[in-house]
Amino acid sequence: MPVSDDQPHTRTRLPVGEQSVYQQVNGRQPRPLRTLLAVLAVVTLLVVGISIANRGTPAPGTSAASADQARPAPAATVPSGQDPVTTTSNGIANGYPHTDQGAQSAAANYAVALGSEQMFRADSRRAVITTIADPTVAAGLQARLDQAFSTDTTAKFGLDAQGKAPKGLTFVSRTVPVGTKTTNAADTATKVDVWCTGLLGLAGEGSTQPVAENWFTLTVTMRWTGADWKLTDFSRKPGPAPVPGDQQAATAEEITAAVQDFGGFRYAR
């Protein structure tokens, strides 16, 4: 006789130990340790994947190619340690090698010459141009610089018509190259940017033009003449200038003594 489905069902409760074994076999419950290890493995893979992806990601707004191009090679920003020349003329180094480093060394030393106090006196200015300029353009550069360093210009710095400082004062005009960069190179011509800082003014008691620093970039264009790099043109633009340091300015006596005691350098790329 069939039993009606409406009859009460009978439940059998197994002992705790047996119940857990039954559920593991039929219910396939995961083991807690295995589950934890699986979660840790997934998280580790995600972290490693994100790290690898971010390692090659450029900064926002730049592509990977542009980021690589913007980053200079190590050799472009460190000194070579090679002495570029062993000879001088009129106190200016000459006889640079026919290499990119030779061109950058020439540009740095020519920047020093163009920013020296010699440029404020007609006779020494001609000697500088004769030494560093390509003979084919020397006359044009001389006329250009004679106009730039006219008596009106020298008077603005407190100098007389001959470029001499008043009695008891010391005129300071020094250019210090901070770095060089070739911007247009060829076998017979090149263009080099020279980042510089400079000192300019009159040192001494009662000076109305105290010595001040400035920052600028001098672009030097040169030509290989067969034996040396020679200047054909130059231009100047302000900066880049760093934030001024929190440092007390020296007295007039200290600046005068420093200018007289500390000599300049020959610059090598």
Residue, then its C-alpha position, 0 to 999 in steps of 0.5 A: m500500500p503506497v504511503s501518502d506524501d502527506q505523512p510526517h517525514t522522519r529525520t535521522r540525526l547522525p553523530v557530529g563526527e559522522q555528519s561532518v564526514y558525510q557533508q565533506v563527501n557529498g557537499r564538497q565543502p572547501r577546506p579553510l586552509r586551501t581557500l586561504l592559500a588560493v586567495l593569497a595566490v590571486v592577490t599576489l598575482l594581481v600585485v605583481g601584474i600591476s607593478i609590471a604595468n606601472r613600471g613602463t607607464p610614462a608620466p601623465g600627459t607624455s608618451a613613452a617615446s617622448a619620455d625616453q627622448a626627454r631623458p638625457a643619456p648619462a654622458a650628456t650631463v657629466p664632465s668628461g674629465q678630458d683636458p681639451v687644450t694645452t695652448t692659449s692665445n691672449g689668455i684664451a684657450n685654443g686648439y680644440p679637438h674636432t669633436d663634439q666635446g671639443a666644440q662644447s669646451a670651446a663654447a664654454n671658454y668663449a662664453v667666459a671671454l665674451g662675458s669678461e671685463q675685457m669686453f668693456r675696453a676697446d683694445s682688449r675687446r678687439a684682442v678677444i674677437t681676433t682670438i675666438a672669431d672665424p676670420t671671415v666674420a671677425a670684422g662684422l662681429q667686431a663692429r657689432l660688439d663695438q656698438a653694443f659696448s658703446t660709451d653709453t653702455t659703459a657709463k651705465f655701469g659707472l665706467d668712463a669712456q675707456g671702460k675704466a672704473p672710478k678710483g677706489l672701485t673694482f669693476v667686476s664682469r665674470t661669466v661662469p658656465v654651469g653646463t653645455k648642450t649641443t643643439n645643432a651639430a655637423d662636421t664643419a659647424t655646430k651650435v652650443d647652448v651654454w648655461c651661465t651665471g655671472l657677476l657684474g657691477l662695481a665693488g667697493e665703498g660708495s658704489t652705485q652699481p653693486v656687484a649682482e649675479n644673473w643667470f642666462t643662456l648663451t647660444v654660441t655658433m661655431r665653424w671648424t676652420g681646419a685647425d680649431w672651432k671658431l666663433t661665427d655668431f652668438s645670442r643671449k637669453p635670460g635664465p633659467a634662474p634658480v630660486p635665490g638662496d637664503q644667504q647674506a650678501a657679502t660686504a663691498e670689501e669682501i667682494t673686492a678681495a674675492v675678485q682680486d684673490f680668486g682666478g678663473f678657470r679653463y673649462a672642459r667638457 
